[in-house]
Amino acid sequence: MNKLLPVMLAALMLSSPVSGLAQDSGATVDDLSIDMIRSAQDVTLEEFLWIKRPILVFADSPADPRYVQQMQYLLGDLNALDLRDVVIITDTDPAARSAARLALRPRGFMLAVIDKDGGIKQRKPLPWSVREISRVIDKMPTRQQEIEDRTDGLPRG
């Protein structure tokens, strides 16, 4: 499966338009997707504790239409996810029994949003847009603190 991930991501990027991606920073879809999208076989959730917000996308096959749609949604606005310290973890091989799959026990397709504190904030059986995911993240206390810390010392109004 590790060899299929880059091929599938490339196919998804070619088949869907990507808008508003890191225009100011000069980052490209390839740059962000390489850093932000990881296979569940290569990671443990503990390595992201207090560093990143994992979004896990599970499916029983990379051909699952819900998985394909979810990845298109995520790839469509990687910049918004990058601003929120997100890492996308994919798992489309139930037989491999990744640590994330054993911990969250998905049945078929599942999207899970996890905060930096390791708490599972959302589980969804259907694809979610980046806008919906961003709203959930922006309501998290850790995200609220990050926003407040960023705006401290800046003039208000």
C-alpha positions in Angstrom: 0.0 0.0 0.0 2.9 2.4 0.7 3.8 2.3 -3.0 0.3 3.0 -4.1 -0.2 6.2 -2.0 2.0 8.5 -4.1 0.4 7.2 -7.4 -3.1 7.6 -6.0 -2.3 11.1 -4.7 -0.9 12.1 -8.1 -4.0 10.8 -9.8 -6.3 12.7 -7.5 -4.3 15.9 -7.9 -4.5 15.6 -11.7 -8.3 14.9 -11.7 -9.4 17.7 -9.4 -8.7 21.4 -9.5 -6.8 22.8 -6.5 -7.7 26.4 -5.7 -6.1 29.0 -3.4 -3.2 26.9 -2.4 -0.4 28.7 -0.5 -0.1 31.5 -3.1 1.8 33.8 -0.7 4.3 31.2 0.4 5.0 29.7 -3.0 4.2 26.2 -1.8 2.8 23.8 -4.3 0.3 21.0 -4.0 3.2 18.5 -4.2 5.1 20.3 -1.5 2.2 20.3 1.0 0.9 16.9 0.2 4.3 15.3 0.7 4.6 16.9 4.1 0.9 16.6 5.1 -0.3 13.2 3.9 1.1 10.0 5.5 0.3 6.4 5.5 -1.0 4.9 8.7 1.6 2.1 8.3 4.4 4.7 8.7 3.2 6.6 11.8 1.8 6.4 15.3 -0.7 8.9 16.7 1.6 9.6 19.7 4.2 11.2 17.5 1.8 14.0 16.7 0.8 14.7 20.3 0.8 18.5 20.9 2.4 19.0 17.4 -0.2 18.3 14.8 -3.9 17.6 14.4 -4.3 14.2 12.7 -7.2 13.7 10.3 -7.5 10.0 9.6 -9.2 8.7 6.5 -10.0 5.0 6.6 -11.5 2.8 3.9 -11.4 -0.8 3.0 -10.0 0.0 -0.4 -8.4 3.0 -2.2 -11.2 2.6 -4.8 -13.9 3.3 -2.3 -15.8 6.3 -3.8 -16.2 7.9 -0.3 -12.4 7.7 0.2 -11.7 9.2 -3.3 -14.2 12.0 -2.6 -12.7 12.7 0.8 -9.2 12.9 -0.6 -10.3 15.3 -3.3 -11.9 17.5 -0.7 -8.7 17.5 1.4 -6.4 18.0 -1.5 -8.6 20.9 -2.7 -7.7 23.1 0.2 -4.4 21.9 1.8 -3.5 25.5 2.7 -6.5 25.8 5.1 -5.5 22.5 6.7 -1.8 23.5 6.9 -2.8 26.7 8.7 -4.5 24.5 11.3 -1.5 22.2 11.8 -3.2 19.2 10.2 -1.5 16.0 9.1 -3.6 13.6 7.0 -3.2 10.0 7.7 -4.7 7.4 5.3 -5.4 3.8 5.8 -7.0 1.7 3.0 -5.7 -1.7 4.0 -7.6 -3.4 6.8 -5.4 -6.5 6.6 -2.3 -4.5 7.6 -3.9 -3.7 11.0 -2.2 -0.3 11.5 -2.0 1.1 15.0 -4.5 3.8 14.1 -6.9 1.2 12.7 -6.6 -0.9 15.9 -7.2 2.2 18.1 -10.2 3.6 16.2 -11.7 0.4 14.8 -13.4 1.8 11.7 -16.0 -0.2 9.8 -15.5 0.7 6.1 -15.1 4.4 5.4 -14.5 6.6 8.4 -13.1 10.1 8.8 -11.7 11.0 12.3 -10.5 14.4 13.5 -8.1 14.3 16.4 -6.9 17.4 18.3 -3.3 18.1 19.4 -4.1 16.8 22.8 -4.9 13.3 21.3 -8.6 13.6 21.9 -10.9 12.3 19.2 -13.2 15.3 18.3 -15.2 13.9 15.4 -15.9 10.6 13.7 -17.9 10.6 10.4 -19.1 7.8 8.2 -19.3 10.1 5.1 -16.8 12.6 3.5 -16.6 16.1 4.9 -15.5 19.2 3.2 -12.5 21.2 4.4 -14.8 23.9 5.5 -16.7 21.6 7.8 -13.5 20.1 9.2 -12.1 23.6 9.7 -15.1 24.7 11.7 -14.7 21.7 14.0 -11.0 22.5 14.5 -11.6 26.2 15.0 -13.9 25.4 17.9 -11.3 23.4 19.7 -9.8 25.0 22.9 -6.3 24.4 21.7 -7.0 26.1 18.4 -8.7 29.0 20.2 -5.6 29.4 22.3 -3.4 29.4 19.2 -5.5 32.1 17.6 -5.4 34.2 20.8 -1.6 33.8 21.1 -1.2 34.9 17.5 -3.2 38.0 17.9 -1.7 39.1 21.3 0.0 42.4 21.0 -1.7 43.3 17.7 -4.1 46.3 17.6 -7.7 45.2 17.7 -10.5 46.6 15.6 
